[in-house]
């Protein structure tokens, strides 16, 4: 249990570098406190109040007033520059019109496109003005031109300074409301503008004729109007910036960073699993802080913190953390590593290519969420809802927590107009995952070696290369668990590996061997096989896969098929994985007979049942002269598997097992001549057997 500071006045306290893991700061006043480099793992800051102390608050308000006054002076000068259009001097008129045009352009571009774009535009325009001003300076010996150019420079400076000043006044720790800040800036601007107008009046009375005096009176009025318009413009920018408009993020960031000076500092602190629920965090500094699984639910003024490069810099993410409402929002490609979204509503949200590693998604609603290529290493989905989510190529690992996930069905691909429900699992639209089924379904994805083949896939080269890899690395315990055809001529092979296997090294070695084998002629490949039936069997299955419109085989009988053909219930494919040996044919035949005898006879003498069909299939395999003894043994093992499954043919597990065995038999028969008696028997019997299992 950590230290207890709950409810205490900790304003200005220095906790720099201290170990405060598990400390309780709930309801504490931590304004101005310094937690730089402190260890605050698991600390409780719920209902705490961060921000500025009174002395810093007063100082920053005074500084903001100073900026507002400077803004008013600059805008008044802009008015004087614009008033030059009323003079009779062409040089001065040029300067005045230049200042007026640039100010109008600056106003328009800033409002429409943002401050950054307008500054770039003014920079280009200023360069042009500088060139023209230089030409006029040479021709007219600087007569009236240099002041005009300076007017342009002050116009830009006034606009930026004015916006910054009012934004700071708004942001400073909530000490003044937006309305008060605007009144302050506006009042100062009017005072300065009036002072300028009175100065022109005094000059008129002392040194100029009545006509000239009238002109200067008009000039003073113009100066006042421009100052008034400029101040309103500054207020508008400040208002939009503090609302979070990204067009004015430069002003907002400057204002918030300035207002955070002297506030509560969590700079470089460790805040893993810290809880800020309902805390007030204005003017807090979180630069370089570790915010893994930090709780921000219902935090106040999170938009007024200094976020640095943490995920708090994103306004959309801040809103999600505070409200827990991210339904139908787009978070594609966001870096959200370690974020705490416990119990958040993320239904229909999109996280395509986002990084959610180490994130806390406990009890979150991710119904229909798009998780394509989402990085999910060590992500905690405990109790989360994933019904209808799209998990195409999502990056789960063996550290991803899926305990208690609620999921009725899942989609293996993103939806399209042509196929709004792509590769639904379970395949049967009337079926749903029962409690615990989803974890069993997704489990084989952990610790697998994914071998993706494209561009003229060579099944024989794949079979040889995989056999070589399994023999060269017995410690990896390679076991083929999935095979999927993608597109017209692409194939994905998935192999289960032992924990800790270097999948990168295995993949590199496999493809080096595979590419060399592809370069060999067919005769050279055949010499390498040397009647190895295990390679031939795998080659046959790969060939079958590529010939099907859709093909997917899975080695774990707890995982449902994805489409087309599904192969399950086998710990290795054709004896390749682990180098299993072939049992004695007589023993296997005896086991098949025992299994068949346990099945009931058909109730209709003229209509064969499952027992009679499997008996015919057993006899056809045993009498075949086209199969090798190894293939016969494997085929009979599949008949035995069918006989065992036929004891409970209506159960989903039995159906899946039967489907696997039938597919395995088809793979074994594929390499035989089309006219072979066993092929004819298989073509006749296998569909009938499948029908009795309710497989179509």
C-alpha positions in Angstrom: 0.0 0.0 0.0 1.4 3.4 -1.0 1.5 6.7 0.9 -1.8 8.4 1.6 -2.0 12.1 0.6 -5.7 12.0 -0.1 -7.5 15.4 0.5 -4.3 17.2 1.4 -3.1 20.6 0.3 0.0 19.9 -1.8 0.3 23.1 -3.7 3.9 23.8 -4.8 5.2 20.6 -3.1 8.3 19.0 -4.7 8.1 15.2 -5.3 10.8 15.2 -8.0 12.3 11.8 -8.6 10.5 10.1 -5.6 9.1 6.6 -5.6 5.4 7.1 -5.0 4.1 3.9 -6.5 0.6 3.2 -5.4 0.3 6.5 -3.5 -3.2 8.0 -2.9 -3.6 11.6 -4.1 -7.4 11.5 -4.5 -9.1 14.8 -3.8 -5.7 16.4 -3.2 -4.8 20.0 -4.3 -1.7 19.4 -6.4 -1.6 22.8 -8.1 2.0 23.7 -8.9 3.3 20.4 -7.5 6.4 18.9 -9.1 6.3 15.2 -10.0 9.2 15.3 -12.5 10.8 11.8 -13.0 8.7 10.4 -10.1 7.5 6.8 -10.1 3.8 7.1 -9.9 2.9 3.6 -11.0 -0.6 2.7 -9.9 -1.1 6.1 -8.1 -4.6 7.4 -7.5 -5.2 11.0 -8.6 -9.0 10.7 -8.9 -10.7 14.0 -8.2 -7.3 15.7 -7.7 -6.9 19.3 -8.7 -3.9 20.3 -10.8 -3.0 23.6 -12.3 -1.3 26.9 -11.4 -0.7 28.5 -8.0 -2.2 32.0 -7.4 1.1 33.9 -7.9 1.8 32.2 -11.2 -1.8 32.8 -12.2 -1.6 36.5 -11.6 1.8 36.8 -13.4 0.5 35.0 -16.5 -2.6 37.1 -16.6 -0.5 40.3 -16.5 1.7 39.0 -19.2 -1.3 38.2 -21.3 -2.6 41.8 -20.8 0.8 43.1 -21.9 0.5 41.0 -25.1 -3.0 42.3 -25.7 -1.7 45.9 -25.4 1.1 45.2 -27.8 -1.4 43.7 -30.2 -3.6 46.8 -30.0 -0.5 49.1 -30.8 0.4 47.0 -33.8 -3.1 46.9 -35.1 -3.3 50.7 -34.7 -0.1 51.1 -36.7 -1.6 48.9 -39.4 -4.5 51.4 -39.5 -2.1 54.2 -40.0 -0.4 52.3 -42.8 -3.7 51.6 -44.5 -4.7 55.3 -44.2 -1.8 56.2 -46.5 -4.2 55.4 -49.4 -5.8 58.8 -48.7 -2.6 60.8 -49.4 -1.7 62.4 -52.7 1.7 60.8 -52.8 1.8 57.9 -55.2 4.6 56.3 -53.3 2.6 56.5 -50.0 -0.5 55.3 -51.8 1.4 52.3 -53.1 2.5 51.4 -49.5 -1.0 51.9 -48.2 -2.7 49.8 -50.8 0.0 47.1 -50.3 -0.7 47.0 -46.6 -4.5 46.9 -47.1 -4.3 44.1 -49.7 -2.0 42.0 -47.6 -4.1 42.4 -44.6 -7.3 41.4 -46.5 -5.4 38.4 -47.9 -4.2 37.5 -44.5 -7.7 37.7 -43.0 -9.2 35.6 -45.7 -6.6 32.9 -46.0 -6.4 32.6 -42.2 -10.1 32.2 -41.7 -10.5 29.7 -44.6 -7.2 27.7 -44.5 -5.6 28.4 -41.2 -2.8 30.4 -39.7 0.1 28.3 -41.0 -1.0 28.5 -44.6 -1.6 32.3 -44.3 1.8 32.9 -42.9 3.3 31.0 -45.8 1.2 33.1 -48.3 2.2 36.3 -46.6 5.9 35.3 -46.7 5.7 34.8 -50.5 3.7 38.1 -50.9 6.2 39.9 -48.6 9.1 38.8 -50.8 7.3 40.2 -53.8 6.6 43.5 -51.9 10.3 43.7 -50.9 11.4 43.4 -54.5 8.9 46.1 -55.6 9.8 48.3 -52.6 13.5 48.0 -53.5 12.8 49.2 -57.0 10.8 52.1 -55.7 13.5 52.9 -53.1 16.0 53.3 -55.9 13.7 55.4 -58.0 12.3 57.6 -55.3 15.1 57.6 -52.8 13.1 55.7 -50.2 10.3 58.3 -50.3 7.4 56.7 -48.5 8.2 53.2 -49.6 10.1 51.9 -46.6 7.3 52.9 -44.1 4.9 51.0 -46.4 7.0 47.9 -46.3 7.3 48.2 -42.5 3.5 48.5 -42.4 3.3 45.1 -44.1 5.7 43.5 -41.6 3.9 45.1 -38.6 0.5 43.9 -40.1 1.6 40.3 -39.9 3.3 40.7 -36.5 0.1 42.4 -35.2 -2.2 39.7 -36.4 -0.1 36.9 -34.9 0.7 38.7 -31.7 -3.0 39.7 -31.2 -4.2 36.1 -31.7 -1.6 34.8 -29.4 -2.4 37.4 -26.7 -6.1 36.7 -26.6 -5.5 32.9 -26.8 -3.2 33.1 -23.8 -5.7 35.1 -21.9 -8.3 32.5 -22.6 -6.0 29.6 -21.8 -4.4 30.9 -18.6 -5.6 28.3 -16.1 -9.3 29.3 -16.4 -8.5 32.4 -14.3 -10.4 34.6 -16.7 -13.3 33.5 -18.9 -13.2 33.9 -22.6 -15.6 36.8 -22.4 -13.4 38.7 -19.9 -10.3 38.0 -22.0 -11.9 39.3 -25.1 -13.1 42.5 -23.3 -9.6 43.1 -22.0 -8.0 42.8 -25.4 -10.7 44.8 -27.1 -10.6 47.6 -24.5 -6.8 48.0 -24.8 -7.1 48.0 -28.6 -9.7 50.8 -28.5 -7.6 52.8 -26.0 -4.6 52.6 -28.3 -6.6 53.4 -31.4 -8.1 56.4 -29.7 -4.7 57.6 -28.6 -3.5 57.4 -32.1 -6.5 59.4 -33.4 -5.9 62.1 -30.7 -2.3 62.2 -31.7 -3.3 63.0 -35.2 -5.7 65.7 -34.0 -2.9 67.4 -32.0 -0.6 67.3 -35.0 -3.5 68.8 -37.1 -3.9 71.7 -34.6 -0.2 72.5 -34.4 1.2 72.3 -37.9 -1.3 71.7 -40.7 -3.9 73.6 -42.6 -7.6 72.8 -42.3 -7.6 70.6 -45.4 -4.7 68.6 -44.2 -6.2 68.4 -40.8 -9.4 66.9 -42.2 -7.3 64.3 -44.0 -5.5 63.4 -40.8 -8.8 63.2 -38.9 -9.9 60.6 -41.5 -6.6 58.8 -41.2 -7.1 58.6 -37.4 -10.5 57.2 -37.9 -9.2 54.6 -40.3 -6.5 53.7 -37.8 -9.2 53.1 -35.2 -11.4 51.0 -37.4 -8.5 48.8 -38.5 -7.4 48.3 -34.9 -11.0 47.4 -34.0 -11.2 44.9 -37.0 -7.8 43.5 -36.1 -8.8 42.9 -32.5 -12.0 41.2 -33.5 -10.0 39.0 -35.9 -7.6 38.1 -33.1 -10.5 37.2 -30.8 -11.9 35.0 -33.5 -8.6 33.1 -34.0 -8.2 32.7 -30.3 -11.8 31.4 -29.9 -11.3 28.9 -32.7 -7.9 27.8 -31.5 -9.2 27.1 -28.0 -12.1 25.2 -29.4 -9.6 22.8 -30.9 -9.7 23.9 -34.6 -6.7 22.2 -36.2 -6.3 25.2 -38.5 -5.1 27.3 -35.6 -3.2 24.6 -33.7 -0.1 26.7 -33.7 -1.8 29.4 -31.6 -3.4 26.9 -29.4 -0.2 25.0 -28.7 1.7 28.2 -27.9 -1.0 29.4 -25.6 -1.5 26.1 -23.7 2.3 25.6 -23.3 2.6 29.2 -22.1 -0.2 28.7 -19.6 1.3 25.5 -18.3 4.4 27.3 -17.1 4.5 26.9 -13.4 1.6 24.4 -13.4 1.6 20.8 -12.1 4.5 18.9 -13.7 4.5 15.2 -14.6 7.4 15.7 -16.9 9.1 12.3 -17.5 7.1 10.7 -14.7 6.0 7.0 -14.8 2.2 7.0 -14.7 1.6 3.4 -15.6 -1.9 2.3 -14.4 -2.3 5.7 -12.6 -5.9 6.8 -12.2 -7.0 10.4 -13.0 -10.7 9.7 -12.9 -12.6 13.0 -12.6 -9.4 15.0 -11.9 -8.9 18.6 -13.1 -5.8 18.7 -15.1 -5.5 22.2 -16.6 -2.0 23.5 -17.0 -0.4 20.1 -16.3 2.8 19.0 -18.1 2.9 15.4 -19.4 5.9 15.7 -21.7 7.8 12.4 -22.0 5.6 10.8 -19.3 5.0 7.1 -19.4 1.2 6.8 -19.8 0.7 3.0 -20.2 -2.8 2.0 -19.1 -3.3 5.4 -17.4 -7.0 6.0 -16.7 -8.5 9.3 -17.9 -12.2 8.8 -17.5 -14.2 12.0 -17.1 -11.1 14.1 -16.6 -11.7 17.8 -16.7 -9.7 20.2 -18.9 -7.6 17.5 -20.5 -7.4 19.7 -23.5 -5.4 22.3 -21.5 -2.5 20.0 -20.6 0.9 20.1 -22.2 1.0 16.7 -23.9 4.4 16.6 -25.6 4.6 13.6 -28.0 2.2 11.4 -26.0 -1.1 10.2 -27.3 -2.7 13.1 -25.5 -1.7 15.5 -28.3 -4.6 14.1 -30.4 -7.9 15.9 -29.7 -9.9 13.0 -30.9 -8.0 10.6 -28.6 -8.4 13.0 -25.6 -12.2 13.0 -26.2 -12.3 9.2 -26.4 -10.3 8.9 -23.1 -12.6 11.3 -21.2 -15.9 10.1 -22.5 -15.3 6.5 -23.4 -17.4 7.0 -26.5 -15.6 6.1 -29.8 -18.5 4.5 -31.6 -18.2 4.7 -35.4 -15.0 6.8 -35.1 -11.9 6.4 -37.3 -8.6 5.7 -35.5 -6.7 4.3 -38.5 -2.9 4.2 -38.2 -3.0 5.9 -34.8 -0.2 5.1 -32.3 -2.3 4.1 -29.3 0.2 1.8 -27.6 -0.6 1.3 -23.9 -3.9 3.3 -24.0 -6.6 2.6 -21.4 -10.0 2.1 -23.1 -11.5 -0.1 -20.4 -15.3 -0.4 -20.9 -15.2 2.0 -23.8 -17.9 2.0 -26.5 -15.9 1.2 -29.7 -18.6 -0.4 -31.7 -18.1 0.1 -35.5 -14.8 2.0 -34.9 -12.0 1.6 -37.3 -8.5 0.7 -36.1 -6.9 -0.3 -39.4 -3.1 -0.5 -39.1 -3.3 1.1 -35.7 -1.0 0.2 -32.8 -3.0 -1.0 -29.8 -0.2 -3.1 -28.3 -0.3 -3.2 -24.5 -3.7 -1.4 -24.5 -6.3 -2.1 -21.9 -9.6 -3.1 -23.7 -11.1 -5.0 -20.9 -14.9 -5.1 -21.2 -14.8 -2.7 -24.2 -17.5 -3.0 -26.9 -15.7 -3.7 -30.2 -18.7 -5.0 -32.0 -18.2 -4.7 -35.8 -14.9 -2.9 -35.2 -12.3 -3.0 -38.0 -9.1 -4.5 -36.7 -7.4 -5.2 -40.0 -3.6 -5.3 -39.5 -4.0 -3.8 -36.0 -1.0 -4.5 -33.8 -2.2 -6.2 -30.6 0.9 -7.5 -28.8 0.1 -7.9 -25.1 -3.3 -6.2 -25.6 -5.9 -7.1 -22.9 -9.3 -8.1 -24.4 -10.5 -9.7 -21.1 -14.3 -9.6 -21.2 -14.4 -7.5 -24.4 -17.2 -7.9 -27.0 -15.9 -8.8 -30.5 -19.1 -9.9 -32.1 -19.0 -9.0 -35.8 -15.5 -7.6 -35.7 -13.3 -7.8 -38.8 -9.9 -9.3 -37.9 -8.2 -9.6 -41.3 -4.4 -10.1 -40.6 -4.7 -8.7 -37.1 -1.5 -8.8 -35.1 -2.3 -10.9 -32.1 0.5 -12.8 -30.3 0.8 -15.3 -27.6 0.7 -12.5 -25.1 -2.6 -11.1 -26.3 -5.2 -11.8 -23.6 -8.5 -13.2 -24.9 -10.0 -14.6 -21.6 -13.7 -14.3 -21.4 -14.1 -12.6 -24.8 -17.8 -12.4 -25.8 -18.1 -13.1 -29.5 -21.0 -14.8 -31.4 -19.4 -14.5 -34.8 -16.4 -13.0 -36.5 -15.3 -11.9 -40.1 -11.9 -12.8 -41.5 -12.0 -10.1 -44.2 -13.1 -6.5 -44.5 -16.6 -6.1 -46.0 -17.0 -5.0 -49.6 -20.1 -4.0 -51.6 -20.1 -7.3 -53.3 -19.6 -9.3 -50.1 -20.8 -7.4 -47.0 -20.2 -10.5 -44.8 -16.8 -11.9 -45.9 -15.7 -15.2 -44.5 -18.0 -15.3 -41.5 -17.1 -17.6 -38.7 -18.9 -19.9 -38.0 -19.8 -20.4 -41.6 -23.3 -21.4 -40.9 -25.3 -18.1 -40.5 -27.5 -19.8 -38.0 -24.6 -20.9 -35.8 -22.8 -18.7 -33.2 -19.8 -19.3 -31.0 -20.6 -20.6 -27.5 -18.9 -19.4 -24.4 -15.2 -20.1 -24.7 -15.4 -21.1 -28.4 -13.8 -18.0 -29.8 -10.6 -18.5 -27.7 -10.4 -22.0 -29.1 -11.0 -20.8 -32.6 -8.3 -18.2 -32.6 -5.7 -20.1 -30.5 -3.9 -21.8 -33.4 -2.9 -18.3 -34.7 -0.4 -18.0 -31.8 3.1 -19.3 -32.4 2.6 -20.1 -36.1 5.0 -19.7 -39.0 3.1 -18.1 -41.9 4.6 -18.9 -45.3 2.9 -16.9 -48.1 3.5 -17.9 -51.7 2.7 -16.0 -54.9 3.7 -15.8 -58.5 3.5 -19.3 -60.0 3.2 -21.4 -56.9 5.0 -24.7 -57.2 3.3 -27.4 -54.9 6.1 -29.9 -55.3 8.8 -27.3 -54.3 6.7 -26.3 -51.3 6.4 -30.0 -50.2 10.1 -30.6 -50.5 11.1 -27.3 -48.9 8.8 -27.9 -45.9 10.0 -31.5 -45.4 13.6 -30.2 -45.4 12.8 -27.5 -42.9 11.1 -29.9 -40.6 14.0 -32.3 -40.7 16.6 -29.6 -40.3 14.8 -28.1 -37.3 13.2 -30.9 -35.2 13.3 -28.6 -32.1 10.8 -26.3 -33.8 8.2 -29.1 -33.9 6.8 -27.9 -37.2 3.2 -28.9 -37.8 1.1 -27.8 -40.7 -2.2 -26.4 -39.3 -3.6 -24.3 -42.1 -3.5 -24.0 -45.9 -5.4 -21.3 -47.7 -5.7 -20.3 -51.3 -5.8 -16.5 -51.8 -6.7 -15.0 -55.2 -6.2 -17.0 -58.3 -2.7 -18.3 -57.7 -1.5 -17.4 -54.2 -1.2 -19.9 -51.3 -0.7 -19.3 -47.6 0.8 -22.2 -45.5 0.6 -21.9 -41.8 2.7 -24.2 -39.5 2.5 -24.4 -35.7 5.9 -24.0 -34.0 7.3 -24.7 -30.6 7.3 -21.7 -28.2 10.3 -19.6 -28.6 11.1 -20.7 -32.1 12.8 -18.1 -34.3 10.1 -17.7 -37.0 12.1 -15.1 -38.9 15.1 -17.5 -39.3 12.8 -20.4 -40.2 11.0 -18.4 -42.8 14.2 -17.1 -44.4 15.6 -20.6 -44.6 12.4 -22.1 -46.0 12.1 -19.5 -48.8 15.8 -19.8 -49.7 15.3 -23.5 -50.2 11.9 -23.1 -51.9 13.2 -20.6 -54.5 16.2 -22.9 -55.3 13.8 -25.8 -55.7 11.5 -23.8 -58.0 14.5 -23.2 -60.3 15.0 -26.9 -60.8 13.4 -28.9 -63.6 10.6 -31.4 -62.9 12.9 -34.3 -63.4 15.4 -32.9 -60.9 12.7 -32.4 -58.4 11.5 -36.0 -58.8 15.0 -37.2 -58.1 14.9 -35.4 -54.8 11.6 -36.9 -53.8 12.7 -40.5 -54.5 9.2 -42.0 -53.9 8.8 -40.3 -50.6 5.0 -40.7 -50.1 4.8 -38.1 -47.5 6.0 -35.4 -49.9 3.8 -36.8 -52.6 0.8 -36.7 -50.3 1.4 -33.0 -49.3 2.0 -32.1 -53.0 -1.3 -33.7 -53.9 -3.1 -31.6 -51.2 -1.4 -28.4 -52.3 -2.4 -29.1 -55.9 -5.9 -29.8 -54.8 -5.9 -26.5 -52.9 -4.8 -24.5 -55.9 -7.5 -26.1 -58.1 -10.4 -25.2 -55.8 -12.2 -21.9 -56.1 -11.6 -21.5 -52.4 -9.5 -23.8 -50.2 -8.6 -23.7 -46.5 -7.4 -26.5 -44.4 -6.8 -26.4 -40.6 -5.0 -28.9 -38.5 -6.6 -28.1 -35.2 -10.0 -29.7 -34.7 -11.1 -26.8 -32.5 -10.9 -24.3 -35.3 -13.7 -24.1 -37.9 -13.0 -23.9 -41.6 -12.8 -20.6 -43.4 -14.2 -21.6 -46.8 -14.2 -24.3 -49.4 -12.4 -27.3 -48.0 -11.4 -27.8 -44.4 -8.9 -30.4 -43.1 -9.0 -30.9 -39.3 -8.2 -33.4 -36.6 -4.7 -34.3 -37.7 -1.6 -33.6 -35.6 0.5 -33.6 -38.7 -0.1 -33.4 -42.4 0.7 -36.7 -44.2 3.3 -37.6 -41.6 5.6 -34.8 -42.6 5.5 -32.8 -39.4 7.5 -34.6 -36.7 8.5 -37.4 -39.1 5.8 -39.8 -37.9 6.0 -43.4 -39.1 3.3 -45.6 -40.8 1.7 -48.2 -38.6 1.2 -51.9 -39.7 -1.6 -52.3 -42.2 -3.0 -55.3 -40.5 -3.3 -53.5 -37.2 -4.9 -50.5 -38.8 -7.4 -52.7 -40.7 -8.3 -54.4 -37.4 -8.9 -51.1 -35.7 -11.2 -50.1 -38.6 -13.2 -53.3 -38.3 -13.6 -52.7 -34.6 -14.9 -49.2 -35.2 -17.2 -50.3 -37.9 -18.7 -53.1 -35.8 -19.7 -50.6 -33.2 -22.0 -48.8 -35.6 -25.6 -49.9 -36.1 -26.8 -51.6 -39.3 -28.9 -49.7 -41.7 -32.6 -49.9 -40.8 -33.4 -50.2 -44.5 -32.1 -53.3 -46.2 -32.2 -51.7 -49.7 -30.6 -48.5 -48.5 -27.0 -48.6 -47.2 -26.3 -46.6 -44.0 -23.0 -45.1 -42.8 -21.7 -48.5 -41.6 -22.3 -50.1 -45.0 -20.8 -47.2 -47.0 -17.7 -47.1 -44.8 -17.3 -50.9 -45.2 -17.4 -50.6 -49.0 -14.8 -47.8 -48.8 -12.6 -49.9 -46.6 -12.7 -52.8 -49.0 -11.9 -50.6 -52.0 -8.9 -49.1 -50.3 -7.6 -52.5 -49.1 -8.0 -54.0 -52.5 -6.5 -51.1 -54.4 -3.3 -51.9 -56.4 -2.6 -48.2 -57.2 -2.0 -47.1 -53.6 1.3 -47.7 -51.8 1.2 -49.3 -48.4 1.8 -46.0 -46.7 -1.1 -44.3 -48.5 -3.3 -47.3 -47.8 -2.5 -47.0 -44.1 -3.3 -43.3 -44.1 -6.5 -43.8 -46.0 -7.7 -46.5 -43.6 -6.9 -44.3 -40.7 -9.3 -41.7 -42.2 -12.0 -44.4 -42.5 -11.5 -45.2 -38.9 -11.9 -41.5 -38.0 -15.1 -41.4 -40.0 -16.4 -44.5 -38.1 -15.7 -42.9 -34.8 -17.4 -39.7 -35.8 -20.4 -41.6 -37.1 -21.3 -42.6 -33.5 -22.5 -39.0 -33.0 -23.0 -37.7 -36.5 -25.1 -34.7 -35.7 -22.7 -33.1 -33.3 -20.7 -30.1 -34.7 -17.4 -31.7 -33.6 -18.2 -34.9 -35.4 -19.2 -33.1 -38.5 -15.9 -31.1 -38.6 -13.9 -34.3 -38.0 -15.8 -36.0 -40.8 -15.2 -33.2 -43.1 -11.5 -33.3 -42.4 -11.3 -37.0 -43.0 -13.2 -36.8 -46.3 -10.9 -34.0 -47.5 -7.9 -36.1 -46.5 -9.2 -39.0 -48.5 -9.8 -36.8 -51.5 -6.2 -35.6 -51.3 -4.9 -39.2 -51.2 -7.1 -40.2 -54.2 -6.1 -37.1 -56.2 -2.8 -38.5 -57.4 -4.4 -41.7 -58.9 -5.4 -42.1 -62.5 -8.9 -41.0 -63.2 -9.9 -44.5 -64.4 -8.6 -46.2 -61.2 -11.3 -48.3 -59.5 -10.5 -46.6 -56.1 -11.1 -43.2 -57.7 -14.5 -44.3 -59.0 -15.4 -45.8 -55.7 -14.4 -42.6 -53.9 -16.4 -40.4 -56.3 -19.4 -42.6 -55.5 -19.1 -43.2 -51.8 -17.6 -40.0 -50.4 -20.6 -37.7 -51.4 -23.0 -40.2 -49.8 -21.0 -40.4 -46.6 -20.8 -36.6 -46.5 -24.6 -36.3 -46.9 -25.2 -38.7 -43.9 -23.1 -36.3 -41.8 -25.2 -33.4 -43.0 -22.3 -31.9 -45.0 -24.2 -31.4 -48.3 
